[in-house]
Amino acid sequence: MRYARIENGICNTNLPNVGVMKNGNTVSGYDKLSHEELMSEGWKEFIEARPMFNEETQYLQFSGYGNGEKITAEYVVVDKPIEVYIELAPTTDERIDQLEEMIIDLSMVIGGV
Protein backbone atom coordinates (compact mmCIF):
# COMPACT_ATOMS: atom_id res chain seq x y z
CA MET A 1 0.00 0.00 0.00
CA ARG A 2 1.19 3.50 -0.78
CA TYR A 3 0.82 6.37 1.64
CA ALA A 4 0.78 10.15 1.27
CA ARG A 5 0.55 13.19 3.49
CA ILE A 6 -0.28 16.74 2.49
CA GLU A 7 1.97 19.27 4.20
CA ASN A 8 1.83 23.00 3.44
CA GLY A 9 -0.24 22.28 0.32
CA ILE A 10 2.31 19.79 -1.05
CA CYS A 11 1.55 16.09 -1.42
CA ASN A 12 4.38 13.94 -0.10
CA THR A 13 4.28 10.28 -1.22
CA ASN A 14 7.73 9.29 0.04
CA LEU A 15 7.83 7.64 3.43
CA PRO A 16 11.27 8.42 4.91
CA ASN A 17 13.52 5.64 6.24
CA VAL A 18 14.20 7.79 9.30
CA GLY A 19 11.45 10.10 10.48
CA VAL A 20 10.37 12.24 13.39
CA MET A 21 7.15 11.19 15.10
CA LYS A 22 4.57 13.72 16.29
CA ASN A 23 5.84 13.14 19.86
CA GLY A 24 9.32 14.31 18.80
CA ASN A 25 11.01 10.89 18.80
CA THR A 26 13.22 10.05 15.84
CA VAL A 27 12.47 6.60 14.45
CA SER A 28 14.67 4.45 12.24
CA GLY A 29 12.46 2.33 9.98
CA TYR A 30 9.75 4.99 9.82
CA ASP A 31 8.72 3.54 6.45
CA LYS A 32 8.10 0.19 8.19
CA LEU A 33 5.58 1.57 10.72
CA SER A 34 2.21 -0.18 10.87
CA HIS A 35 -0.80 1.15 9.01
CA GLU A 36 -2.33 2.37 12.27
CA GLU A 37 0.86 4.20 13.31
CA LEU A 38 1.18 5.88 9.92
CA MET A 39 -2.47 6.96 10.07
CA SER A 40 -1.93 8.47 13.52
CA GLU A 41 1.08 10.35 12.13
CA GLY A 42 -1.13 11.97 9.48
CA TRP A 43 -0.42 9.64 6.57
CA LYS A 44 -3.31 8.37 4.46
CA GLU A 45 -3.70 5.68 1.85
CA PHE A 46 -2.66 7.06 -1.55
CA ILE A 47 -4.36 6.06 -4.78
CA GLU A 48 -4.24 7.35 -8.34
CA ALA A 49 -7.60 7.71 -10.05
CA ARG A 50 -6.62 7.29 -13.70
CA PRO A 51 -9.72 7.02 -15.87
CA MET A 52 -9.86 4.90 -19.03
CA PHE A 53 -8.98 6.81 -22.19
CA ASN A 54 -8.05 6.27 -25.84
CA GLU A 55 -4.27 6.82 -26.11
CA GLU A 56 -4.53 7.59 -29.84
CA THR A 57 -7.01 10.44 -29.47
CA GLN A 58 -6.72 11.51 -25.81
CA TYR A 59 -4.30 12.04 -22.95
CA LEU A 60 -4.53 12.37 -19.18
CA GLN A 61 -3.92 15.67 -17.42
CA PHE A 62 -3.29 15.82 -13.68
CA SER A 63 -6.03 17.88 -12.03
CA GLY A 64 -5.12 17.79 -8.34
CA TYR A 65 -5.41 15.80 -5.14
CA GLY A 66 -8.58 14.73 -3.42
CA ASN A 67 -7.99 14.82 0.34
CA GLY A 68 -10.63 12.86 2.17
CA GLU A 69 -10.34 9.56 3.97
CA LYS A 70 -7.71 8.72 1.32
CA ILE A 71 -5.52 11.00 -0.77
CA THR A 72 -6.34 10.57 -4.43
CA ALA A 73 -4.30 11.84 -7.38
CA GLU A 74 -7.00 12.86 -9.86
CA TYR A 75 -6.79 13.16 -13.64
CA VAL A 76 -9.07 14.37 -16.41
CA VAL A 77 -9.24 13.05 -19.97
CA VAL A 78 -8.34 15.64 -22.62
CA ASP A 79 -8.91 15.21 -26.36
CA LYS A 80 -5.82 15.66 -28.51
CA PRO A 81 -6.08 18.24 -31.28
CA ILE A 82 -7.33 16.50 -34.42
CA GLU A 83 -4.14 17.16 -36.43
CA VAL A 84 -2.14 15.16 -33.88
CA TYR A 85 -3.71 11.84 -34.83
CA ILE A 86 -5.02 12.29 -38.40
CA GLU A 87 -2.54 12.36 -41.24
CA LEU A 88 -3.58 15.02 -43.71
CA ALA A 89 -4.04 14.03 -47.37
CA PRO A 90 -1.38 15.39 -49.74
CA THR A 91 -2.19 18.55 -51.65
CA THR A 92 -2.90 18.36 -55.39
CA ASP A 93 0.61 19.65 -56.19
CA GLU A 94 2.19 17.06 -53.86
CA ARG A 95 0.14 14.29 -55.49
CA ILE A 96 1.17 15.44 -59.00
CA ASP A 97 4.83 15.38 -57.90
CA GLN A 98 4.38 11.84 -56.52
CA LEU A 99 2.76 10.64 -59.76
CA GLU A 100 5.49 12.22 -61.90
CA GLU A 101 8.13 10.40 -59.82
CA MET A 102 6.24 7.13 -60.24
CA ILE A 103 6.04 7.63 -64.03
CA ILE A 104 9.79 8.26 -64.20
CA ASP A 105 10.49 5.16 -62.08
CA LEU A 106 8.16 3.05 -64.21
CA SER A 107 9.75 4.34 -67.44
CA MET A 108 13.18 3.32 -66.18
CA VAL A 109 11.93 -0.19 -65.29
CA ILE A 110 10.35 -0.86 -68.68
CA GLY A 111 13.32 0.59 -70.55
CA GLY A 112 11.73 3.83 -71.60
CA VAL A 113 13.44 7.18 -71.19
C-alpha positions as CSV (number, residue, x, y, z in Angstrom):
1,M,0.0,0.0,0.0
2,R,1.2,3.5,-0.8
3,Y,0.8,6.4,1.6
4,A,0.8,10.1,1.3
5,R,0.6,13.2,3.5
6,I,-0.3,16.7,2.5
7,E,2.0,19.3,4.2
8,N,1.8,23.0,3.4
9,G,-0.2,22.3,0.3
10,I,2.3,19.8,-1.1
11,C,1.5,16.1,-1.4
12,N,4.4,13.9,-0.1
13,T,4.3,10.3,-1.2
14,N,7.7,9.3,0.0
15,L,7.8,7.6,3.4
16,P,11.3,8.4,4.9
17,N,13.5,5.6,6.2
18,V,14.2,7.8,9.3
19,G,11.5,10.1,10.5
20,V,10.4,12.2,13.4
21,M,7.2,11.2,15.1
22,K,4.6,13.7,16.3
23,N,5.8,13.1,19.9
24,G,9.3,14.3,18.8
25,N,11.0,10.9,18.8
26,T,13.2,10.1,15.8
27,V,12.5,6.6,14.5
28,S,14.7,4.4,12.2
29,G,12.5,2.3,10.0
30,Y,9.8,5.0,9.8
31,D,8.7,3.5,6.4
32,K,8.1,0.2,8.2
33,L,5.6,1.6,10.7
34,S,2.2,-0.2,10.9
35,H,-0.8,1.1,9.0
36,E,-2.3,2.4,12.3
37,E,0.9,4.2,13.3
38,L,1.2,5.9,9.9
39,M,-2.5,7.0,10.1
40,S,-1.9,8.5,13.5
41,E,1.1,10.4,12.1
42,G,-1.1,12.0,9.5
43,W,-0.4,9.6,6.6
44,K,-3.3,8.4,4.5
45,E,-3.7,5.7,1.9
46,F,-2.7,7.1,-1.5
47,I,-4.4,6.1,-4.8
48,E,-4.2,7.3,-8.3
49,A,-7.6,7.7,-10.1
50,R,-6.6,7.3,-13.7
51,P,-9.7,7.0,-15.9
52,M,-9.9,4.9,-19.0
53,F,-9.0,6.8,-22.2
54,N,-8.0,6.3,-25.8
55,E,-4.3,6.8,-26.1
56,E,-4.5,7.6,-29.8
57,T,-7.0,10.4,-29.5
58,Q,-6.7,11.5,-25.8
59,Y,-4.3,12.0,-22.9
60,L,-4.5,12.4,-19.2
61,Q,-3.9,15.7,-17.4
62,F,-3.3,15.8,-13.7
63,S,-6.0,17.9,-12.0
64,G,-5.1,17.8,-8.3
65,Y,-5.4,15.8,-5.1
66,G,-8.6,14.7,-3.4
67,N,-8.0,14.8,0.3
68,G,-10.6,12.9,2.2
69,E,-10.3,9.6,4.0
70,K,-7.7,8.7,1.3
71,I,-5.5,11.0,-0.8
72,T,-6.3,10.6,-4.4
73,A,-4.3,11.8,-7.4
74,E,-7.0,12.9,-9.9
75,Y,-6.8,13.2,-13.6
76,V,-9.1,14.4,-16.4
77,V,-9.2,13.0,-20.0
78,V,-8.3,15.6,-22.6
79,D,-8.9,15.2,-26.4
80,K,-5.8,15.7,-28.5
81,P,-6.1,18.2,-31.3
82,I,-7.3,16.5,-34.4
83,E,-4.1,17.2,-36.4
84,V,-2.1,15.2,-33.9
85,Y,-3.7,11.8,-34.8
86,I,-5.0,12.3,-38.4
87,E,-2.5,12.4,-41.2
88,L,-3.6,15.0,-43.7
89,A,-4.0,14.0,-47.4
90,P,-1.4,15.4,-49.7
91,T,-2.2,18.6,-51.6
92,T,-2.9,18.4,-55.4
93,D,0.6,19.7,-56.2
94,E,2.2,17.1,-53.9
95,R,0.1,14.3,-55.5
96,I,1.2,15.4,-59.0
97,D,4.8,15.4,-57.9
98,Q,4.4,11.8,-56.5
99,L,2.8,10.6,-59.8
100,E,5.5,12.2,-61.9
101,E,8.1,10.4,-59.8
102,M,6.2,7.1,-60.2
103,I,6.0,7.6,-64.0
104,I,9.8,8.3,-64.2
105,D,10.5,5.2,-62.1
106,L,8.2,3.0,-64.2
107,S,9.7,4.3,-67.4
108,M,13.2,3.3,-66.2
109,V,11.9,-0.2,-65.3
110,I,10.3,-0.9,-68.7
111,G,13.3,0.6,-70.6
112,G,11.7,3.8,-71.6
113,V,13.4,7.2,-71.2
